[in-house]
């Protein structure tokens, strides 16, 4: 499986059989370039405009929202309801934690997680191969909250997302540096993509270079 970071909370996952998955496509308000993306499957963790925009999509992908399940090509996915804030949804509503099974790997996309997940959600995502986790705070958990989730869910590899970048418009969120420092990964250098297989998943934090940076 190949993993690429598009930007914000948007990733492209490509299975060995060519099935492409896009997570949480964003709109222009994010402030970073919107790549035209093709995929067979698109997932949206919740209905906010920076996570469910169809304008950047090309073709006719299958779109699953919220806790909908799907099987497309060799990819299966299911999701678990959680909260976008620390007040059981009173501030920002629900957001889902999504689990993908691709090429013998378990990949977790935490969506706009705003609190510690419920015990049953943590059990479902325990010991994932890769966790994609927001770290910027304000709208989601911050660096400390992300670290606590990693310690509770034990992913083998952690990729930060949803943080302030050089071109991002959401200056109320923090960048990735505090999370890297808390995780002892302050010297991590960004990679363009990850090629993953069972038995060859890197341990610890991996910082990924947003594909949108290439357009600047």
N, C-alpha and C positions, 0 to 999 in steps of 0.2 A: 504494500500500500504506500502511496505517496501522499504526504501531507504538506499543504502550502497555506500560508497565512495571507489572506487578501487584505485585511485591515479591520479595525474595530473588533467585532465578534464574528467576522466572516472568514471562513476557511474553505478550502477545496480539498476533498479527500477523494483520491482516485484508486479504485480497487485494481487488482491484477487483471481482471477481465475487462477493464476499461470503464466500468460504471463510475460515474462522477457524482459527487455529493457536494452541495453548497450549503453552508450553514448561515443563518441570520444575515441575509443581504440587507445593506443599509441604504439610506437615501442621502441626498446632497447636503442635508443639514449637518452631517458628521464633519464636513469640511475637507475630507480626503477624496481622492479621485475615485470615481465609480467605474470599475472595469466592466465591460460587457462579458457576461459569464454564461457558458453553456453547461448544462448538467442534466442528468437523468432524474435526480432527486434533489429537492430543496427542502430544508427544514427551517422552521421559524419558532424560536423558543417562546415568543409572546408577540402581542400585537402592536408594539410601539414602532414608530416609523423608522427608527434606526436599526431595526431587526427584522423587518418584514416587507421590505421594498421590492417590488417585482420589476421596477424599471431597469435594473441592471441585468436582468435575466434575458437570455435569448433561447429560442426554440420553445418547446412545450414540455417542460419538466413536470414530474409529479411533485406537488407541493403538499407537505404535511405540516400542520400547525398544532401547537399545544402538545397534548399527550397522544395524538394520533400515532398509530404504529404503521410500519410499511416494510415491504420487501421489494427491492428493485434490483434486478440483476443478482449479484452475489451479496448484496448489502441488506442487512436487516437492521431495523431500528425501533426502539421504543423509548418512551419518555415518562417522567415522573413529575407530578405537580409540586411546585415549591413556591416560595415567596420572593417578590422583587424588592422587599424591604424587611426591616426587623420588627414590623408591627402586623404580621400576618396579613399582609396585603392592603392594609388601611391606607398606605401612602401611594403605592404604585401598582398594586394588584399582584397577579400571579406571573411567574416565569417558570419554565420547565427545565429540568435537567434531562439531557438526552444521551442515551447510550447507543452506540453503533457497534455492530459486529461485522468486521471486514477482514477477510483473509486470515482468519484465526486470531484476530486482535480485537480487544475491547477498547473503544475510544469514547471518552465522556466529554460532552460539551455542556458546561455548567450554565449557559445562558446568562441572564442578568440576575445572578444569584445575590440576594440581599441579606441572607441570614445563614446560620448553620442549618444544613438540611436535616430533615426528620430522620430518626434512626432507621426507618425502613428504606429510605432513599439511600442513605449511607451504605446500608447492607447490600443494596442492589448494585452499587457502583464500586464496591470495595475491591481493591487490588486491580484496578483497570490498568491497561498497558500505558495509556496516555490520557491525561486530563487537561482540558483547555479551560482555564479558569480566569475570571475577571479579577483585576487587582487594583483598579484605579480609584475605588471608593466613590462616595457621594451617591451615585445612582445604584451602586452595587457594593458588595463587600470590598474592604480595602486590603492593603498588603497583609495586615495581621489576620484578618478574617480569612483570606485565601490560604495563608499558612496553616491556620487551624483546620480548615477543611482538608488540606493535604495530609495533615497529621492524623485526621480521623478516617480518611478514606484510602490511604496508602497507595496512591498511584505510583507506578514505576517511573514514569516520565511526566513532567509538568510543563505546560506551555502557557505563559501569561498572555492575556488578551484584555481588551476593553480598558486601555490606559491612554493617557495623553501622549500624542506624538507631535512631531514638529509642525504638521499641517492640520492637526485636529482642531475642531472648533469648540470642543467642550473643555474649557479651561478650568472648570470646577473639579475635574478629576485629576488625579496624580499620574505621574509617569511610572515606569516600571522599576525604577531604581530602588525604591524602598523594599519592594518584594524581593528583588534579587539579593539585597543585603541581608534581609531576614532569613533567606534560604541558603546563605553562604555561597551565593553564585554571582557576586558582584563583578567578577571578571568575565562573565559569560559573553561570548561574541555571537552576534546574530548569524543565523544560517538561513539560506534561501528556501530550503525544502528539507524534508525528512523522508527517507525511504525506509520503511519499517517492515519487519517480518517477525513472527514468533521466534524468540531467542536472540533477536538483534534489535532490541529497543534500548535506547540510551537511558541511563539512570539519572535522576535528579532533574534540575531545571534546564530547559532548552529555550533560549531566546530566538524567536523567529523574525526574520526581516519581512515586513509587509510588502507584498507584491506591488502595491500602489506606490511605494517609494520610487520604483523604476520610472514612473511617469512624471516625476518632478525634476 
